[in-house]
Amino acid sequence: MSGSLWLKAESAGLDTLPAVPRPRPSWAAADPIDDLTTRLEEVIAAAVHPDEIAAVLESDGMTDDHIRLTYGRENSFALAEDLYARVERRYPEPDGPPADPWHTGLGGCLLRGLVFALPGLAYVLGAPLLAGPAAAPGLPAGTVPLLAGAVTGWVWNQALSHRAYSWLGLGDRAAAARTLLRGAPAGALVGALVAFAAAAAGPGEWGGAVFAAGQAVYLAAATVLLVLDREKALLGALAPLIAGTPAAHWLGLPDPARAALLGTSLALAVGLAARELPPWTAPSGERAPAGERAPAGRAAPRLAASVPYGLFGLGTGGLVLYAAIGDVVAEGAGASVAGPTAVALTLSMGPAEWLLHRFRSESLAGLRACTSARAFRRTTAVTLSLCLTVYLAVLLALAVTGTLLWPGAPDIGGTRLASLLLIGTVLWAALLLQSFGAVLTAAVVCGAAAAAQTVALATGTGDPRLVGAGVAGSAAAVLAVFGAVLLGRATAHRT
């Protein structure tokens, strides 16, 4: 009868009295942990792990000795666990939709595609000025210096654009303008010299060399305007070509009038480009807005970093050229220039640019929405397939429309259509890899494809259409492999 009641079997586990809540006496000191919980409530509620709270405590200067004396806990981690258990989780929602650095308007991209393609009217308008004996089998007079100058311009201006954009990315518009001021005239000079050197192939090429010199100057001016986001100004400079080409076709303008229209358009482009540069080229930067001056001591972008972009321009330009004149080079004067193909590929660069931005935007959304690597890869693959399909559909529509409207254009069916779509796939995939920083891979693949097609045409190996389709298909397959490896990694999309 004198034993403890807690030793009975039926009372096992009842070794503590139930907690009875009691109000704190008015004279009792406040619990320091309660005070700390109240002070850090928002931080604690938003934490996903006690270690976050421990980091805040340590950053606030709390040492383990202070924590033991003040709060009765061993260290910051023990105190953080106590605080974490006292507060319910309340994760803050963002104020609005997350920022999308890849958002861009469709209208601007379409305008860029338009100003890429409209200079082709100069060749239509100036064709009578190039009349003369052909220096190369199957090619019209002036073609050799024109191609030599164009390829040189593509290489130079692609590299120049990258270097200028690098300065713009660093927030130094003045340095970008200085780069363009020095590089654009140099590129025009190099392009003109290459064209005149190529004109030595025959006496009938000198008219083409003069035309190519003007082409080099235009490419330099257009590069300045495009880098500085002056597409509308460039479109205005092309107005004489837009208005003069239909008049020349229907009314038969004399050669002096054609030359005047070409010269007017060229002068407008050069004048507009020159107008954009002076405000940013003062030696001390006093004319540049204060918010756009480079911080002191900033390192300049490496020149070598722009070289792959020049090679990329060479490879992609070569593929577009072969799509247009490959039949003429291989078969001679009896073949037709595939003008609609070149125009379609050029115009499609506007939608291609918008779809690239769209893919990058959707990939960022996938990073936020997907909860596993497999789900992200699946989402990325679906988005990529959709964007590529839309691009090829646009390219097909442009090519079919151009073929129907272009007098004497070759039929686009069969192998020619397959080759066009494969080249489009190569161009879009290469641009996609370039946007992820894999420009060297894209340049090597496109350059190798252009080189393989050059060798095949030079040696007469196989049917040119089949060779072109095979080369483009192989390049597309290689780019697909590289793309799958690169784009399947979530870290590649965090840019």
C-alpha positions in Angstrom: 0.0 0.0 0.0 3.0 2.2 0.5 4.5 1.7 -3.1 4.4 4.3 -5.8 1.4 4.3 -8.0 3.6 4.9 -11.1 5.1 1.4 -10.8 1.8 -0.4 -11.7 1.8 -2.0 -15.1 -1.4 -0.3 -16.2 0.3 3.0 -15.5 3.4 2.3 -17.6 4.4 5.3 -19.8 2.8 7.8 -17.5 6.1 9.0 -16.1 5.4 12.7 -16.6 2.5 14.9 -15.6 0.5 16.5 -18.4 1.5 20.0 -19.3 -0.9 22.6 -18.0 -0.7 26.0 -19.6 -0.2 28.7 -17.1 -0.1 32.4 -17.8 3.3 34.0 -17.4 3.4 36.2 -14.2 3.7 39.9 -14.8 6.9 40.0 -12.9 8.6 37.1 -14.9 11.2 37.9 -17.5 10.3 37.3 -21.2 11.7 34.3 -22.9 14.6 35.5 -25.0 13.9 32.8 -27.7 10.3 34.2 -28.0 11.7 37.6 -28.5 14.1 36.4 -31.1 11.4 34.5 -32.9 9.2 37.6 -33.1 12.1 39.6 -34.5 13.1 37.1 -37.1 9.6 35.7 -37.9 9.6 36.6 -41.6 13.0 35.1 -42.1 12.2 32.0 -40.3 8.8 31.5 -42.1 10.5 31.8 -45.5 13.4 29.4 -44.6 13.4 25.9 -46.2 16.0 24.5 -43.8 17.2 25.4 -40.3 20.7 26.0 -41.8 19.4 29.2 -43.5 18.4 30.5 -40.0 21.8 29.5 -38.6 23.5 31.5 -41.3 21.4 34.6 -40.5 22.2 34.2 -36.8 25.9 34.0 -37.5 25.9 36.9 -40.0 24.2 38.9 -37.1 27.3 38.3 -35.0 26.0 35.7 -32.6 28.7 33.5 -31.3 28.2 30.1 -29.7 29.2 31.5 -26.3 26.6 34.2 -26.6 23.9 31.7 -27.6 24.7 29.4 -24.7 24.5 32.3 -22.2 21.5 34.1 -23.6 19.3 31.4 -25.1 20.5 28.2 -23.4 21.3 26.4 -26.6 24.6 24.7 -27.5 25.3 26.6 -30.7 23.7 28.4 -33.7 22.5 25.2 -35.3 20.6 24.1 -32.2 19.0 27.5 -31.8 18.1 27.6 -35.5 16.3 24.2 -35.2 14.3 25.5 -32.3 13.4 28.6 -34.1 12.5 26.7 -37.3 10.1 24.4 -35.3 8.3 27.4 -33.7 7.2 29.2 -36.9 4.9 27.8 -39.6 6.3 27.9 -43.1 5.1 30.9 -45.2 6.9 31.1 -48.5 6.6 34.6 -50.2 5.1 34.7 -53.7 6.8 36.8 -56.3 5.3 40.3 -56.9 4.6 39.6 -60.6 5.6 37.3 -63.4 9.4 36.5 -63.5 11.5 38.6 -65.8 12.1 37.0 -69.2 15.4 38.3 -70.7 14.7 36.5 -74.0 11.3 38.1 -74.7 11.3 40.0 -78.0 8.7 41.3 -80.4 7.9 39.5 -83.6 7.7 42.7 -85.6 11.3 43.6 -84.9 12.6 40.2 -86.0 10.5 40.3 -89.2 11.9 43.7 -90.0 15.5 42.4 -89.6 14.7 39.5 -92.0 13.3 42.0 -94.4 16.4 44.2 -94.4 18.5 41.1 -94.8 16.7 40.2 -98.0 15.9 43.6 -99.7 19.5 44.3 -100.7 19.1 41.5 -103.2 17.1 44.0 -105.3 20.3 45.7 -106.1 21.4 42.7 -108.1 18.2 42.8 -110.1 18.4 46.5 -110.6 22.1 46.5 -111.5 22.1 43.3 -113.7 22.4 45.3 -117.0 25.5 47.1 -115.6 27.3 43.8 -115.2 26.8 42.7 -118.9 29.9 41.3 -120.4 31.6 38.0 -121.4 31.6 35.3 -118.8 34.9 34.6 -117.2 33.9 31.4 -115.5 32.0 28.6 -117.1 28.2 28.9 -116.6 28.4 32.0 -114.5 27.3 35.4 -115.6 29.8 38.2 -116.0 30.8 39.8 -112.7 29.8 36.8 -110.6 33.3 35.9 -109.4 34.2 39.3 -107.9 30.7 39.6 -106.5 30.9 36.3 -104.7 34.5 36.9 -103.5 33.5 40.3 -102.1 30.3 39.0 -100.5 32.0 36.1 -98.7 34.8 38.4 -97.5 32.1 40.8 -96.2 30.2 38.1 -94.4 33.3 36.9 -92.6 34.5 40.3 -91.6 31.2 41.8 -90.6 30.1 38.8 -88.5 33.3 39.0 -86.5 33.0 42.8 -86.2 29.4 42.6 -85.1 30.3 40.1 -82.4 33.0 42.4 -81.0 30.7 45.4 -81.0 27.9 43.4 -79.3 30.5 42.3 -76.7 31.1 45.9 -75.8 27.4 46.6 -75.8 26.9 43.7 -73.4 29.5 45.3 -71.1 27.5 48.5 -71.1 30.1 50.5 -73.1 28.3 51.9 -76.1 31.1 54.3 -76.8 33.6 51.5 -77.2 31.1 49.6 -79.4 30.8 52.7 -81.7 34.6 53.1 -81.8 34.9 49.4 -82.8 32.4 50.0 -85.6 34.1 53.2 -86.7 37.4 51.5 -87.1 36.2 48.1 -88.3 33.5 49.0 -90.8 35.7 51.1 -93.2 38.5 48.5 -92.9 36.1 45.7 -93.8 34.8 47.7 -96.8 38.4 48.2 -98.0 39.3 44.6 -97.6 36.1 43.5 -99.4 36.8 45.8 -102.3 40.4 44.7 -102.6 39.4 41.1 -102.7 36.8 41.8 -105.3 39.3 43.6 -107.6 41.8 40.8 -107.1 39.1 38.3 -108.2 38.3 40.4 -111.2 41.8 39.6 -112.6 40.2 36.3 -113.9 39.1 38.1 -117.0 38.4 41.4 -118.7 34.6 41.0 -118.3 34.8 41.0 -114.5 35.7 44.6 -113.9 32.1 45.8 -113.9 31.4 43.2 -111.3 34.4 44.4 -109.3 33.1 48.0 -109.2 29.7 46.7 -108.2 31.3 44.5 -105.5 33.2 47.5 -104.1 29.8 49.3 -103.6 28.5 46.0 -102.1 31.4 46.0 -99.6 30.6 49.6 -98.6 26.9 48.8 -98.1 27.7 45.8 -96.0 29.9 47.9 -93.7 27.2 50.6 -93.3 24.4 48.0 -92.8 26.5 46.3 -90.1 26.8 49.6 -88.2 23.0 50.3 -88.4 22.0 46.7 -87.4 24.3 46.5 -84.4 23.0 49.9 -83.2 19.4 48.8 -83.6 18.6 51.1 -86.5 16.7 48.7 -88.7 14.1 51.3 -89.6 16.8 53.7 -90.8 18.3 50.9 -92.9 14.9 50.2 -94.4 14.6 53.8 -95.3 18.0 53.7 -97.0 16.8 50.9 -99.2 13.7 52.8 -100.3 15.3 53.8 -103.7 15.8 50.1 -104.5 12.3 49.2 -103.4 10.8 51.9 -105.6 13.2 51.6 -108.5 13.2 47.8 -109.1 9.5 47.5 -110.2 10.0 50.7 -112.3 13.1 49.2 -114.0 11.3 45.9 -114.6 8.1 47.4 -116.2 9.4 50.6 -117.7 13.0 49.6 -118.7 15.0 52.3 -117.0 18.2 53.4 -118.8 21.6 52.4 -117.2 22.3 55.9 -115.8 19.0 55.9 -113.9 19.8 52.4 -112.5 23.2 53.5 -111.4 21.7 56.6 -109.8 19.2 54.6 -107.8 22.0 52.3 -106.6 24.2 55.2 -105.7 21.4 57.0 -103.9 20.6 54.0 -101.7 24.3 53.4 -101.0 24.8 57.1 -100.1 21.8 57.0 -97.7 23.1 53.9 -95.9 26.6 55.4 -95.5 25.2 58.7 -94.3 22.8 57.2 -91.8 25.6 54.9 -90.4 28.0 57.9 -90.1 25.3 59.9 -88.3 25.0 57.1 -85.6 28.7 57.1 -84.8 29.9 60.6 -83.9 28.0 61.0 -80.6 29.9 58.0 -79.2 33.4 58.5 -80.4 34.7 61.5 -78.5 38.2 60.6 -77.1 37.3 61.5 -73.5 33.8 60.2 -73.7 32.3 63.7 -72.9 29.6 63.3 -75.5 28.4 59.9 -74.4 25.6 59.7 -71.8 26.9 59.2 -68.3 25.0 55.9 -67.9 26.7 54.4 -70.9 30.3 55.1 -70.2 32.6 52.2 -69.5 33.9 51.8 -65.9 37.5 52.5 -65.5 39.8 49.6 -65.8 37.4 47.3 -67.6 39.1 44.7 -69.7 38.4 44.7 -73.4 36.8 41.6 -75.1 39.4 39.3 -76.6 39.9 39.7 -80.4 40.2 35.9 -80.7 36.7 35.4 -79.3 35.3 37.0 -82.5 37.1 34.7 -84.9 34.6 31.8 -84.6 31.8 34.1 -85.5 33.6 35.1 -88.7 34.0 31.4 -89.6 30.4 30.9 -88.8 29.5 33.6 -91.3 31.7 31.9 -93.9 30.2 28.4 -93.4 26.5 29.5 -93.4 27.1 32.0 -96.2 28.6 29.2 -98.3 25.7 26.9 -97.7 23.2 29.6 -98.8 25.3 30.4 -101.9 25.4 26.7 -103.0 21.7 26.4 -102.5 21.3 29.3 -105.0 24.0 28.8 -107.6 25.1 25.2 -107.1 23.3 24.0 -110.2 24.8 26.7 -112.3 28.3 25.9 -111.1 27.9 22.2 -111.7 25.9 22.2 -115.0 26.9 25.4 -116.7 24.8 28.0 -118.6 21.9 25.6 -119.1 21.0 25.6 -115.4 19.0 28.3 -113.6 19.9 30.2 -110.5 17.6 29.2 -107.6 16.8 32.8 -106.7 13.7 31.9 -104.7 15.7 29.5 -102.5 18.2 32.2 -101.5 15.5 34.8 -100.9 13.5 32.3 -98.8 16.5 31.4 -96.7 17.3 35.1 -96.2 13.8 36.2 -95.3 13.3 33.3 -93.0 16.1 34.6 -90.7 13.6 37.0 -89.2 11.2 34.3 -88.0 14.2 32.1 -87.1 15.5 34.8 -84.7 12.1 35.2 -83.1 11.7 31.4 -82.7 15.2 31.2 -81.1 14.1 33.8 -78.5 10.9 31.9 -78.0 12.8 28.6 -77.4 15.1 30.3 -74.9 12.1 31.9 -73.1 10.2 28.5 -72.9 13.3 26.7 -71.7 13.6 29.2 -68.8 9.9 28.6 -68.0 10.7 24.9 -68.1 13.4 25.3 -65.5 10.9 26.9 -63.1 8.1 24.4 -63.7 9.8 21.0 -64.0 10.7 19.1 -60.9 13.1 16.5 -62.4 15.8 16.4 -65.0 13.9 13.9 -67.1 10.8 16.2 -67.1 12.9 19.1 -68.1 14.6 17.2 -71.0 11.2 16.1 -72.2 9.8 19.6 -72.1 12.9 21.0 -73.9 12.7 18.4 -76.6 9.0 19.1 -77.3 9.6 22.9 -77.4 12.6 22.5 -79.7 10.7 20.2 -82.1 7.8 22.7 -82.2 10.0 25.7 -82.9 12.0 23.9 -85.6 8.7 22.7 -87.2 7.3 26.2 -87.3 10.5 27.5 -88.8 10.6 24.9 -91.6 6.9 25.6 -92.3 7.7 29.3 -92.7 10.7 28.5 -94.9 8.6 26.2 -97.1 5.9 28.8 -97.5 8.4 31.4 -98.5 10.1 29.1 -101.0 6.8 28.0 -102.6 5.6 31.6 -102.9 8.9 32.8 -104.3 8.9 30.0 -106.9 5.4 30.9 -108.1 6.2 34.6 -108.4 9.8 34.3 -109.8 9.8 34.1 -113.6 11.7 31.1 -114.9 12.5 29.8 -111.4 13.4 26.1 -111.3 10.9 23.6 -109.9 11.2 23.3 -106.1 10.0 19.7 -105.7 11.8 16.5 -104.9 15.5 16.6 -104.0 15.7 20.4 -104.2 12.9 20.8 -101.6 14.6 18.2 -99.3 17.9 20.0 -99.7 16.3 23.4 -98.9 14.6 22.1 -95.7 17.8 20.4 -94.6 19.8 23.5 -95.1 17.2 25.4 -93.1 17.5 22.9 -90.3 21.3 23.3 -90.3 21.1 27.1 -90.2 18.5 27.2 -87.4 20.3 24.5 -85.3 23.6 26.3 -85.8 22.1 29.6 -84.7 20.6 27.9 -81.7 24.0 26.5 -80.7 25.5 29.9 -81.2 23.0 31.4 -78.9 24.1 29.0 -76.2 27.8 29.9 -76.7 28.7 26.8 -78.8 29.6 29.0 -81.7 32.9 27.1 -82.5 31.0 23.9 -82.8 28.4 25.5 -85.1 31.2 27.2 -87.2 33.2 24.0 -87.6 30.2 21.9 -88.7 28.9 24.5 -91.2 32.4 25.2 -92.5 33.0 21.5 -93.0 29.7 21.2 -94.9 30.5 24.1 -97.1 34.0 22.7 -97.8 32.6 19.3 -98.6 30.2 20.7 -101.1 33.0 22.9 -102.6 35.2 19.8 -103.1 32.3 17.8 -104.6 31.5 20.6 -107.1 35.1 21.2 -108.0 35.7 17.5 -108.7 32.3 16.8 -110.3 31.6 14.1 -107.7 28.0 12.9 -107.9 24.8 14.7 -108.7 25.0 18.3 -107.2 21.5 18.1 -105.8 22.0 14.8 -104.2 25.4 15.8 -102.9 23.9 19.0 -101.5 21.1 17.2 -99.7 23.5 14.6 -98.3 26.0 17.2 -97.0 23.2 19.2 -95.4 21.6 16.1 -93.9 24.9 15.0 -92.4 25.5 18.4 -91.0 22.0 18.5 -89.5 22.6 15.1 -87.9 25.9 16.2 -86.3 24.3 19.4 -85.0 21.4 17.4 -83.6 23.8 15.2 -81.6 25.7 18.2 -80.2 22.4 20.0 -79.5 21.0 17.0 -77.6 24.1 16.8 -75.4 24.1 20.6 -74.7 20.5 21.4 -74.4 19.8 18.3 -72.2 21.7 20.0 -69.3 19.7 22.4 -67.2 22.8 24.5 -66.4 23.1 25.4 -70.1 19.9 27.3 -70.0 20.8 29.5 -67.0 21.9 32.5 -69.1 
